[in-house]
Amino acid sequence: MRFHVLTLFPQAFQSPIEHGRLGRASSRELLSIQITDIRAYTHDRHSSADDYQFGGGSGMVLKPEPIFEAAEDVLSGYTEDLRSQIPIILLSPQGQVLNQEMARELANYPALVLICGHYAGVDERVRQNLAAREISIGDYVLTGGELAALVLMDVVARFAPGVVGSSDNVEGDSITSGLLQHPLYTRPAEYRGMEVPEILRSGHHGEIDLWRRRQALSRTLALRPDLLARADLSNSDLDYLQSLGYEPERDLAEDGG
Ligand SMILES: C[S@@+](CC[C@H](N)C(=O)[O-])C[C@H]1O[C@@H](n2cnc3c(N)ncnc32)[C@H](O)[C@@H]1O
């Protein structure tokens, strides 16, 4: 899996890539992250990558030419066939909101090109004629697309084979599994009078699995009942949830489902 990030602030990626899991994965050649400085594709003597808005208004806008040229240059390293498969993504608060499902889907591409906006945003021609998709990392506005690109790469990289220890770790994650994850404990078995549940120390794997499943169900019911409508639930899960007061028909009706 390859990520190509187009940004005006390459230094924003240095520490997270060097020190985080993304860095470890790239040093093991499980994925590669290439940062491209948009300013390197400017042609005037001031290396201007942004300019005033037509029509007035506060805040500078990223110019289209350096972004188009940087994206074309990055893609020129691929065969025509691969190039047509690589989506160019504009990070933007106006985009489709990133979630685990989308991350899993994005992990199937051979590479992603990520455009980081800044200031007031990016010239509309980039959005309409260069980017194939626009992705937001949530309903809030960041100063720039760099943090959004890091979040997207981190989330997508978890689905790339080998980046996270075992695929079980990823599939059991909250949200990915359809539920919130069960509680986790490590040593010591007792800390300041707070004990790890006996069942987890019992060695009975079948009972431990059942306990974990029920914890995941009750936690999801308490904290994110909206997830239950889409979760893959067995009859025994439903019986357990109903014993806790879950009423699927009522909850679906409240959701408008
Ligand atoms: C200050 S924002 C510009 C917001 C723009 N004025 C608007 O209202 O849509 C600057 C840049 O940060 C990035 N950005 C901000 N919020 C984001 C979000 N929630 N998700 C992804 N990127 C975001 C985008 O690349 C954006 O071009």
The ligand as an SDF file (V2000), in Angstrom:
LIG
                    3D

 27 29  0  0  0  0  0  0  0  0999 V2000
   -9.6090   25.8270    7.3680 C   0  0  0  0  0  0  0  0  0  0  0  0
   -9.9360   24.4550    6.3390 S   0  0  0  0  0  0  0  0  0  0  0  0
  -10.9140   25.1910    5.0760 C   0  0  0  0  0  0  0  0  0  0  0  0
  -12.3660   24.9800    5.2550 C   0  0  0  0  0  0  0  0  0  0  0  0
  -13.2030   25.6290    4.1710 C   0  0  0  0  0  0  0  0  0  0  0  0
  -13.2010   27.0510    4.3300 N   0  0  0  0  0  0  0  0  0  0  0  0
  -14.6380   25.1080    4.2280 C   0  0  0  0  0  0  0  0  0  0  0  0
  -15.4740   25.7600    4.8520 O   0  0  0  0  0  0  0  0  0  0  0  0
  -14.9130   24.0270    3.6670 O   0  0  0  0  0  0  0  0  0  0  0  0
   -8.4000   24.1910    5.5520 C   0  0  0  0  0  0  0  0  0  0  0  0
   -8.1610   22.7700    5.0660 C   0  0  0  0  0  0  0  0  0  0  0  0
   -8.1460   21.8830    6.1710 O   0  0  0  0  0  0  0  0  0  0  0  0
   -8.5710   20.6090    5.7670 C   0  0  0  0  0  0  0  0  0  0  0  0
   -9.6670   20.1960    6.6420 N   0  0  0  0  0  0  0  0  0  0  0  0
  -10.3120   20.9620    7.5360 C   0  0  0  0  0  0  0  0  0  0  0  0
  -11.2340   20.2800    8.2070 N   0  0  0  0  0  0  0  0  0  0  0  0
  -11.1880   19.0130    7.7320 C   0  0  0  0  0  0  0  0  0  0  0  0
  -11.9170   17.8270    8.0220 C   0  0  0  0  0  0  0  0  0  0  0  0
  -12.8820   17.8010    8.9350 N   0  0  0  0  0  0  0  0  0  0  0  0
  -11.5940   16.7200    7.3430 N   0  0  0  0  0  0  0  0  0  0  0  0
  -10.6290   16.7220    6.3950 C   0  0  0  0  0  0  0  0  0  0  0  0
   -9.9060   17.8310    6.0750 N   0  0  0  0  0  0  0  0  0  0  0  0
  -10.1830   18.9550    6.7270 C   0  0  0  0  0  0  0  0  0  0  0  0
   -8.9860   20.7010    4.3030 C   0  0  0  0  0  0  0  0  0  0  0  0
   -7.9500   20.1940    3.4960 O   0  0  0  0  0  0  0  0  0  0  0  0
   -9.1670   22.1900    4.1170 C   0  0  0  0  0  0  0  0  0  0  0  0
   -8.9430   22.6080    2.7880 O   0  0  0  0  0  0  0  0  0  0  0  0
  1  2  1  0
  2  3  1  0
  2 10  1  0
  3  4  1  0
  4  5  1  0
  5  6  1  0
  5  7  1  0
  7  8  2  0
  7  9  1  0
 10 11  1  0
 11 12  1  0
 11 26  1  0
 12 13  1  0
 13 14  1  0
 13 24  1  0
 14 15  1  0
 14 23  1  0
 15 16  2  0
 16 17  1  0
 17 18  1  0
 17 23  2  0
 18 19  1  0
 18 20  2  0
 20 21  1  0
 21 22  2  0
 22 23  1  0
 24 25  1  0
 24 26  1  0
 26 27  1  0
M  CHG  2   2   1   9  -1
M  END
$$$$
